[in-house]
Amino acid sequence: MTFSVLMSEEPNRFLPLVIVLLLAFVVPILLSRFQRVPVVVGEIVAGILVGPAFLGLVTETPILVFMQDIGLAFLMFLAGMEINLDQLLPSRNGKSAGDEPQVVSSALVVYALTLALALAAGFLVVRSGAGGDTLLLAFVFTATSLGVVLPTLKERGMLSSRFGQFLLVSATLADFITIILLTVYVITFDRGFDLEVLSLGLLFVAFLIFYRIGPSFVRRPRVRKFFDDLSRATVQIKVRGAILIMMLFVVLAEFVDAELILGAFLAGLIISLLKGPEDESLVEKLEAFGFGFFIPVFFIMVGVELDLTAAFDAPSRLVIVLLLLVVATVVKVVPVLLAGRSFSLRERLAGGVLLNTHLSLEVAIAVIGLRTGLLDAATSTFVVLFALLTVLIMPLIFNVLAPLVVQIRSRFTLAIGVTDLSLAVAQELRAHGDTVRFVEPQPSPAQRAITSGFEVLAADQTAEGLRSLGIADTDSVLLLGEQDEENLELAKLVRQLCDSNVVVYVKDPEYLDSYETLGVQPFIGAMFRATIIALLARNPDAFRLLTSTNDERDVMEVRLENRSLAGVLVRNLRLPGDYLVMSIRRHGELIVPHGNTVLEFGDRLTILGSNERMREMKEWLEGRSGMLDTHSITDMGVR
């Protein structure tokens, strides 16, 4: 069939897609002044408005159904990428990467109690008039929106705390286990429990193969270099590979008659295993691909397909939405109250409320339930409305209940091990006004640091020991020992615990590829000697500026963690005195800023200025002080 024949048969087949994409473009703009309202809520409401319930501009078409399925796959794929398996699975030495098995075991108890209560809650809701399956509704109650929990904990600065880790692992398990149980149940409901159900194991066999072989393979220097060389703009081989893995698992899921969401979710887990610290740009590109195109189509089509007529035919049934909200709160709060006794009552109440946020997976369950007949049209609509309400309400209640985390912490440089080189570097840093602390378990070298006037922290060089002394709050970590292998193992451990700047002394150049993979800064004297001499020859004043401790100016790199400054133009950042933003490092890219450069949270700013207020300004930019906020920024809304 020729293209012209196709066009004559379906002249407007792309028009509904254009309307949906127009909505995907307009909705975030309209909601930009209401930042508390998730864009997803606006997208679903927009779908309702243009769908059959109101304007009737968009209905289901083959193109939109296909795009909706890809959007659902991308949504679950990116959800899988948010899962940190190191928190859930034992490493080769039998310990969890976090070295806190009590957090994982407590989270497992929370899920088990939640599942038991959810089964009773599902039965109660069905008996109250909801047209649906008890088990499917139970899965709605057990799931948690990791995409809401994670940014909420980040915003409150609670991710590094034990309580924050408990909530994060609980949310991770809720999504991880629920999606597996949901898939098994839908398959058995469709065709009964038979030997063919075991074919679902093929998905997990494929996942385990990637889990065991994939990370070590992609981290080989030659393989890493090969992919890096092909990651230029016109090839983007890593993006292509990630999408290929997603589609392979989606196809495999359909081959074993499983829902595509399980295949896409497992594919996301694989990418989270394979990516290294240097792959931040890959994650951003995949998120841009998904949230910029396919995922908005999915949520808008969810709105289009919502059968509001069925929901409002019997207004008395609308009370089911309120019932879902109340019952879900009990299902989530009670297990946390019982299993989290090491936390305060206020923390447990707040945590249970936050875990009662429902969005991506719950909307997917509503869609799947409607398609399989496990939910009627009205109940499917009620589930979506319930999920939207939790996203709007629960984070607000959490912020009221959760104890305030004091953000003003002492930032410092941590030197692990006392050597001649680390002492010399520490003295240079101290001359520039920095605080340097050492970790040294051996008494003799520790005494050398104390005699030189440095604080030595009493902690073992283990994950638990380094976390206890606040490694997450370090500006930089120095690994300046004489043994390359020991430095490499420490670098791996430090990179798991924090995203601070890590500097490692290297004697053997063969280790450079390993450090590049970890995203740490190696230093080899023989290699950098020529660079330093060339800097002296070409830019003597710049060298003096960087090294001198006798003048009144300094150069300092600061991580932008003051959320009130995110989105501000550099020209509107009225820095005091003769301060200058020299460069911005963002996701591995070095940016030379100009007046219209927009600052982003997490940017690393290199600032030149006088010593007079450098420390004060550093604390302000890091969000640890509000002293400069009222005098330093004008016209915050200008973009």
N, C-alpha and C positions, 0 to 999 in steps of 0.2 A: 504494500500500500504506500502510495507516494505521500510526501509531505503536504501537498496541496489538498489531497483527498482528506487527510486527517484534519486539516484546518477547516475544510468545508463542513465536516461532520461535527466538530467541536470548536467553533470559532472563539468561544469565551472560556475555554477550560482553564486558563491561567488567571482569569479575573478574580475568583475567590481567593487564590493564593496571594495575589497582589493586595487584596483587602486585608488579609491576615497579616502580611508583612508590614503594611502601613500601620496597622494597630500596634504591632510589635515595636515600631519606631516611635509612635506617638505616645503610648502609655507611659514609658519612663520619663518623658518630658513633662507630661501632665502631673506625674507623681513626684517630680523633683523637689517640690516645696513641702511634701509630706513624707519625710524620710522614714518615719516610723511605720509607714504602710509598705509592706513588701511588694515589689513589682509584680510578683506572681499573682497576688490578689487582684491587682488592676488588670492583668492579662485575662484572668478567668471572667471577671466582670465584663470586660470588653467583648469577650466571646459570647457571653449571654446576650449582650445588647444587639450584636449583629446576627445572632443565630435565629432559629425558627421561633423562639419564644417572644421576640420583639420585632426587629426590623426584617428578618428573613433574608439578609444579604448573603449569608454564607450557610451552606449545608455541606454534608459529607460528599466529597468527590474522591475518585481514585487517587488523584494527586495529593490531596490533603490527608487522606487516610495513610498513604505511604509516608508522607512527611511527619505525620503524628507518630507513627511507629518508630521512625528514626529518632524523633525528638525524645520519645520515652526511653529508647535504648541509650541515647546520649546522656539523659538525666541519670539513669542508673549507673552508667559508665563513670561519670564524674563523681557520683556518690561513692562508688567503689574506690576511686582514687583518693578520697578523703580518709579511708580506713588505714590506720597504721598497724599492720600485722605484728610489728615488733612488740606492741603492747599486749597482744593476745596470744601469740604463739611462742613457745620456748625456742631459744637460740641453740646452737650446736652444743653449748656447755650445759644445757638443761635449765638455764635461768631465763627469765623474761628480760628483755632489753632494759626495761625500766627498773629491774631488780626490786620490784615491789609486788610480789605475788598476792599480797593481801588485798590490793586494789582490784586485781582481776577476779579473785575468788569472791570478794564482796559484790562485785558487779554481776557475777554469775548467779549469786543468791538472789540479787534484786530481780534479775530476769526470770528466774524460776518462780518466784513469788508473784511477779507481774503476770506471767502466763497463767498461773492458777487462778488469780483474781479475774483475768481477762476472759477466761472460759465462763466463769459465773456471770460476768458482766454481759457477755454476748447473749447468754441464755435470757437474762433479764430484759435486755433491749428487744429481743425477738418476741418475748411474751408481752411486751408493752405495746406491740403493734407494728414493729418494723418488719418489712417484708424482705427477709434476708436469711443467710445461713449463719448459724451461731459461731462456727469456727472461723469463718471469714471475718466476722465482726471482731472476734477475739484478736485476730492478727492486726486489725486496725488499732486496737488498744495497746498491744505490745510494742508496736513500732514507735520510733522516735525520730524526729527530723534532725539528723546530724548537721545538716546545712544551716540550721538555726542555732543549735546548741554551741557549735564551734565558734562562730563569730561573736555570740553573746559572751562566752567565757573570755575570749580575747579582749573584747571591749572593756570588761571589768578587771582585766589583768590577773585572771585566776587560773590560767592554763598551767602555769608552773607550780601551783600549789597542789598538795595532795588531794584536797577536796575537788579542785578543778579536774585533776586526772581521774578521780573516781567517777565524776559525771561524764567525762569524755569517753572513758572505757565503757561505762554503762550504756551510753547512746550508741557507741560502735557495736556492742554486742546485740543491742536491740534490733538494729538494722540487719546485721550479719545473720543472726539466727532466724529472725522473722522471715527474711526473704527466702531462706532455704526451706523452712517449714511450709511457707505459702506455696512454693513451687511443687513440693511433694504432694501437698493436699489437693491442689488443682488437678494434678495428673491423676491421682487416685480417684478423685470425684468424677473425672471425665470417663475413665475406662476401668475403674476398679483396681484393686491391688493384685497384680500378677507379676510374672517374672520380667515382663517388659519394663516395669517401673525401675528395675535395677539398671536399665540402660542409662538412667540419669547419672549413674556413676561415671560414665564416659566424660562428662563435663568436669568432674572433680579429678579424674585421672589426668586430663589435659592440664588442669590447673596445677596439680602437684608436680607435673613434669616441668612446667615453667618455674614453679616455686623453687625446685631443687637445682635446676640447671641454669635458668635464665640470668639471675643476678651475677653469678661468677663469669658467665660468658660475655655479657655486655660490658663488664668492667675490665676485661682484658685490654691492655694498652692499645694493641693493634685494632681491635674491634671498635673501641672508643674513638680512636683517631679516624677510622674509616667513616663512622657515622658523623663525627664532627665535620669532616671534610665535605660531606654531602648534605650538610644542614644549611647550606646557603639559601637565599631567598627564593630562588627559582626551583629548588628541589624539595626542601623541607622533609628530608627522609624520615626524621623521627616522628613527625606528625603523621605521615603516610603509614608508617609502621604501626603506630598506636591505633589509628582508625582501622587498619587491617586486622589487628588482633581483636578489636571490638567486634567487627563484622564476622570474623571466624567463629568467635564464641556465640554470637547471635545465631548464626547458621547451625552450629553444633547443637545449641539449645532447641531449635526448631526440629532438628533431625531426631532428637530423642523425645519430641513432643512436650518439651518444657516451655514455660513462658520465656520470652526473649529477655525479660528483666534479669533473670538469673545469669544468663550468659553474659549480658552487658556488665552486670555487677562484678562477676568474676574477672572479666577482662580489665575493668578498672583496678581491681586488686593487683593484677599482674603488673600494670603500668606503675602503680605505687611501689612495687617491689623493684622494678627495673630502673626507675629514674634515680639519678644521683643529685647531690646538692647543686650541681652545675646545670640541671635541667629545669630550672624555674621557668625559663622562657617556654619550654615545651608545655608545661602545665597551663601557662597563660594562653598559649595559642589554642590548645584544646578547649579551654573554657571559653575563649572568644568564639571558636567555631560552634560550640554547643549553645551557649547562652546568647550568642549574637544571631543565631539563625534557627536551628532546629527546635530547641527547647521552648522558646516563646510560641512557636506554632503548636506544640503539644498542649500547652496550658490554655491557649486561646481556643483550641478545638475542644478541650475539656468543657469550657464554658458554652461553646456552641452545642455540644451534645447533652448538656444538662437539661433534663426534662422538668422544667419548673411547673408545667401544667399538672403533671402527676403529683408533684409535691404539694401544690396548693389546692388540688381538687378536694382534699380533706384537710382543712386548716387545723383540725385538732391534732393531726399527725405531726405538725411542726414542733410540737413539744418534744419530739424525739431528738431534735438537735440539742435542746437544753439538757435532755437526759444523757445524751452521749457526752456532753461537756462535763457534767457532774460525775458520771460514772467513771469516765476516763481519768479525772483528777484523783479519785479515790484509788483507782488501779495503779496509778503511778506514785502517789505520795506514800501510801501505806508501806510498800516494800522498802522504800528508801528509809522511812522511819524505823523499820525493824532491822534492816541489814547495815545501816550506816551509823551504828551507835558510837563509833569513835569520833563522830562529828557532833557539833552542837545541835540542839533542837531547831534553832533558826536556820542553820545550814541545811539540815535535812528537809525541812519544809520547802525552802527555796529550791533545793535540788530536785525534789519530786515535782514541783510546779514546772521547772524548766524542762524536765524529761517528758512532760505532757505536751510538748509541741509536736504537731503532726503536719506533714506537708507532702513531700515528693512521693514517698512510698505509699502513703495512705491514699493519695489521689490515684496512684497507679492501681491500688487494690480496688478502689471504687470503679475504675474503668474496666478492670479485668472481671470484677464481680458482675457488672452489667452485661459484658460480652458473653460470659459463661452461664448466665442465668442464676448465679448464686446470690445476686442482689436484684431487687426490682428497681425500676427507674427512680421512684421516689426515694428509696433508702440510699441509692447511689448518690443522689443529689444531696441528701442529708449528710452523708459522710464527707463530701467535698466542702459543704458549708461549715461543718464541724471543724475540719482541718484548718480552714481559713481563719476561723475564730480563735483557735489555739495559737496560731502564729501571731495574731494581733494582740491577744490578751496575755498569754503566759510569760513572754519575756518581760513585759512591763511589771507584772506581779513579782517575778524573780528579782528584778532590779530593786524593788521596794523591800523584799524580804532578805535578800542576800547581804551578809555583813560587808561593810565597806572595806575594801582592800587598800591599805596604805601604799600608795605608789611611790612615795619618796624614799628611795633606797640609795645606798651608797654605791656608785659605780666605781669600778676599779679594774686594774690590769692584774691578771693572775699569772704568776710564773710557776710552772710545775717543775720542781727540781732546782737545787742551788748549785750552780757552776760558776766558774770565773766569768764566762760570757753572760749568763743571766744576771749576775750581780752588777756587771758593768752596764748592761742595758737598763736595769732597774734604776741605777744611779742617774743615768741620762734622763729617763722618764721623770724621775723625781725632780730633777732640775727644771723640767718644763712644767712642774706643778701637778703631775699625775700621782695617783695613789697606786702603789704596787704592793701586792701581797704574795707570799710564797707558800707553796705546799711542799713540804719536805719531811718524810717520816724518819730519816736518819738524824740522830742527835748532833753529830759533829758538823755536817754542812748546815743544819738548821741554826746552830749557834752562830755560824759565820754571818748569816743573814740578819740575825737579831743584833749582833755586834755592830753591823753596818746600819742599824736603825730601821730595819724593815720588820713588818709583822709576819710571823709564820703561823699559818692556820693549821690546827690539829685535825687532820683528816687523812684517810687513806686515799691512795690514787685509784679509787674504784668509782663506779657510777653512783653508788649510794653516798660515798664520802664526798665526792665533788659536788653533788647536788645539794648536800646538806650545808655546804659553805657558801652557797649562792652563786654558782657558776653561771646561772642564767642571767645574772646582772652584771657580768663583766663586759668591759669595753673590748679587751683583747686578752687572748690566752697565749702565753709564750712557752714553747716546748724547745728548750735550748740545750738538751742533754747531748752527750757524746755518742750515744748508740742509736743508729738509724732505725733499727727494728723496734726498739723500745719507743722511740719518738712516734713511729708510724702507728703502733697500737694505741698510744695515748691520743693521737690525733683522731683516730676512729672513734674512741670513747667520747672525747670532747665534742666532736661533731654531732653525736647522738643527743647530747645534753643541751646544746645551745647553738645559736647562730652567730655568735660573736666572731670577731676577726681573730683568726688563729695563725700564728707565725711559728714556723718550725725550722730549726737549724738542720741542714742536710749536708752530709759528707759525701755520700755516694750518689751521683746523678741518676743512677738506675731507679731511685725511689721517686723521681719527679712525677712520673705518670700517675703513681698511686696518690700523691698529694693533690694533683690536679683533679683527679676523680672525686676526691673528698671535698674539694673547694676550699683548701687552705693555702696559705702563702708560704712557700718554701724559700729559704735563703741559703745560697751557696756563695761563700766569700769569693772564690776564684771567678765565678761567673759575673758577679755584680761589681767587682773591682773596676773593670774597664768602664762600666756604666757610670759609676760614681766619679771617676777621673774625668770622663767626657762631660759630665754635668758641671764639674769644677771649671773646665776649660770654656764651655759654651755659656753657662749661666752662673757665674760666681756669686752674684747677689741672691739668686734663688737658693743656692746651696747654703749660704749664710743664714738666710731666712728660715730654712728648715732645721738647721743644726744649732744655731746660736741660742744660748740661754741668758745672754747678757743684755740684749736689747729689750724694748718694750712691746714687741710684737711676737705673735706665735701663729702657727698653723695647726688646726685641730680638725679631726674628722668626727662628725656627730651624726647619730642615727635619729631621724625625725620620728618621734613617737608622741608628739603633742598633737592630738587629733584635731584641735581647733585650727591647726595650720595646714592640714591636708586640704588641697584644692585652692590654696592661696597662690597668687602670682608672686614671683620673686620680687618684682618691682613694688609690690604692696607689703613686702616684709621689711618694715622700717627698722633695720638693725641699728643699734646705737653706735655712735662714734664712727671710726674709720674701718668698719667691718665689711668684708667682701665675700660672697659665696663664689669660690673659685671653680668648683666642679660638683657634680651630682652623680653618684653611682647608683644605678637603678637596675635591679635584676641582672647584674653582671655587665651592664652597658654603662660606659662613661659618657656623661653629658656635660658639655660646656654650656652653662646656663645663660639666658638672656632675660630681659625684663618680663617677657610674656611666658616664660617657662612656668608650668604649673607644678607645685610641690605635691608629692604623694607620700602617704604614710609609709614609713619604712625606708625612705630615701636616705642615703649616706651623703651628708653635705661636708665638703672640705671648705673650711672657713679660715680666712686670714683676717687678723685684727689685733688690737692692742690687748695686753694681758689684763688690763684693768677690770674688765667685766666678762672675760672669756668664760670663766667657770660658771658665772651666773647665767650667761646666755646658753651655755651648754645644757644646764639643768632645765632651762625653759624649753629649748627645742626638744629635749628628751621627755617632756611632759612631767618632770619632777618638781617644777616650780611654776607658779602663775604670775611671778613678779612683773614680767614684761608684757603680759597679754594685753592690758588696757592701754598701753602706750606705743606698741610696736606695730600694730596692724591697722590699716585703714581700708574701708570699703571691702569687707570680707566677701561680699557677694560677687565682686568683679571676677570674671573668669576669662 
